[in-house]
C-alpha cells in the first residue's frame, strides 16, 4: 500500500471527433466551470474522423483560462520529438503554464505506416520513446545548444527554446513491464487507462515502476500516478455512491493522485456528477486518510475525527426521550402479523450483515487475517456488489442501511402519519434517528478509507463499527417495538 502524497487532481478525457467538435468545446468549458483541473484528448493522426490533437488542445486552451491541457497520449511515431518539444513549450508560454505532455510509444502500426512513418518492433519503439524523452528535455533546457546521437533521433547543435512557462511534466502511457521500467527511469508521470490496467493490477505495476526509479537513483515519489477512468467500469463500476470511496482507496492505497474521467459527447450530466459529488468527496476522504481535516466540500467535515467512546445522542439512545405509540388492545390476526414480520425480516438481514462485518474487522484487528486476505474473502461475499476493497464492502453495507431508511422516510412514514396521528411523535423520532445513523455510517466509511494508508488504523475502524452496532441495533429494536403492530393494524401497504 503506497500513498506518494501528491496533491489530488481531477480532469476529463474528451472526444476528438470533428463531427462533435462543438460538444467537445462545451464539455471542456464545463470541465473548467465545475472546478476540475485538466482536460485531455487522444492523439490518433491517422484517424480521419478525429481533429488534430494539438490543434484541438490549443483551441480548448484559448476558450478556457485555468484548465491544464495535454495529449492523452501524443503519438510519438508521427510527432518528431524535437518539434513536439517546441509545440508543447510554445503552447505553455501562450497559456501561462497550462500544458503537460502525455507521451506514448505508438500503436496501430498499420495505420501509422499508412501515414508514412517507419514501423518499429515493440523493443525498438520503447528505445525510441526513451530517446525522445531525452531530446525533448534537451530542447527544454537552458543550454546554449543541444546535441544527442541516438539510434532513432539526433540533435546536432539545436538551440533550446523558447523556455516553457513552467516545468512541463512528461507523462508516459504504457502497461507492459519494459514500459513500466522506462516510466520509473525517466518519466514524470505514469498515465494508464483503467480498461487496460484494472485496479487489482495497479500494485504490481507500481512495484515495477518504483523498483526502476530506485535503481535509477530516483525517488518513486518523483513519478506522479494518473488514471484514465470510465463510468461503468472498475473502479467506477458500482453505484455512484461508491465511486468516491473507491477512488480514495486508490489514492491512499495505490498512489493514484490524478483521475481523468473519459467523457463522451452528451456526457455533461455524468461530468457534472463527477465534479460536484465525487471529486469533493474524494478530497475529503483522502485528507482524512492522510491525517488532515476533511474539506468543506464533503458530506462530513468532521469525518476524520477519532471516535472515542460515547457521543451525546449517538452512542447511547436516551429511552426516556423515545415516545411510544398507541397500544393495540385487540390481538393481530396471522395476516396482520405478516405485514409487521416483513419489517423484522429486513432488519434481521441487516443484523446478520452487521455481524459479518464485525467478524471481518475483528480478524484483521487480531492479526489472524491481513487486509489482503480480507479483500480476497470479500470477493465471495454477497454484499460485495462487485467492489474489491474492505472499505467498499463496508460502504456497501452502509449503503444498504441508508437505502432501507430512505424508503421508510419517503414512503412508509408519511402513510403512518396520515393513517394514525397518534404515531406522529414516534415516526418523527425514528426519522430523526435515521439522520444520526447516517452520521455514524459516515464515520465507518471514513475510518475504513483512512486504514488504507495507516494499517494501524484498524483500531479506529473497530471503534466505528462498534458505534454503528450499538446505535443501529437499538434503533431497529425500537422501530420494531413501535411499528410491527401498527403496520398490521393499519395496512398502509
Secondary structure as GFF3:
##gff-version 3
##sequence-region A 1 493
A	DSSP	beta_strand	9	14	.	.	.	ID=ss1
A	DSSP	three_ten_helix	18	20	.	.	.	ID=ss2
A	DSSP	alpha_helix	21	33	.	.	.	ID=ss3
A	DSSP	beta_strand	38	41	.	.	.	ID=ss4
A	DSSP	alpha_helix	53	63	.	.	.	ID=ss5
A	DSSP	beta_strand	68	71	.	.	.	ID=ss6
A	DSSP	beta_strand	74	75	.	.	.	ID=ss7
A	DSSP	three_ten_helix	76	78	.	.	.	ID=ss8
A	DSSP	alpha_helix	81	95	.	.	.	ID=ss9
A	DSSP	beta_strand	101	104	.	.	.	ID=ss10
A	DSSP	alpha_helix	109	114	.	.	.	ID=ss11
A	DSSP	alpha_helix	122	139	.	.	.	ID=ss12
A	DSSP	beta_strand	146	149	.	.	.	ID=ss13
A	DSSP	beta_strand	154	158	.	.	.	ID=ss14
A	DSSP	beta_strand	170	172	.	.	.	ID=ss15
A	DSSP	alpha_helix	177	186	.	.	.	ID=ss16
A	DSSP	beta_strand	189	193	.	.	.	ID=ss17
A	DSSP	three_ten_helix	199	201	.	.	.	ID=ss18
A	DSSP	alpha_helix	202	215	.	.	.	ID=ss19
A	DSSP	three_ten_helix	220	222	.	.	.	ID=ss20
A	DSSP	beta_strand	224	229	.	.	.	ID=ss21
A	DSSP	alpha_helix	240	254	.	.	.	ID=ss22
A	DSSP	beta_strand	256	262	.	.	.	ID=ss23
A	DSSP	alpha_helix	268	273	.	.	.	ID=ss24
A	DSSP	pi_helix	274	278	.	.	.	ID=ss25
A	DSSP	alpha_helix	279	289	.	.	.	ID=ss26
A	DSSP	three_ten_helix	319	321	.	.	.	ID=ss27
A	DSSP	alpha_helix	334	366	.	.	.	ID=ss28
A	DSSP	alpha_helix	371	378	.	.	.	ID=ss29
A	DSSP	three_ten_helix	382	384	.	.	.	ID=ss30
A	DSSP	alpha_helix	390	407	.	.	.	ID=ss31
A	DSSP	pi_helix	408	412	.	.	.	ID=ss32
A	DSSP	alpha_helix	413	419	.	.	.	ID=ss33
A	DSSP	three_ten_helix	421	423	.	.	.	ID=ss34
A	DSSP	alpha_helix	424	453	.	.	.	ID=ss35
A	DSSP	three_ten_helix	455	457	.	.	.	ID=ss36
A	DSSP	alpha_helix	458	490	.	.	.	ID=ss37
###
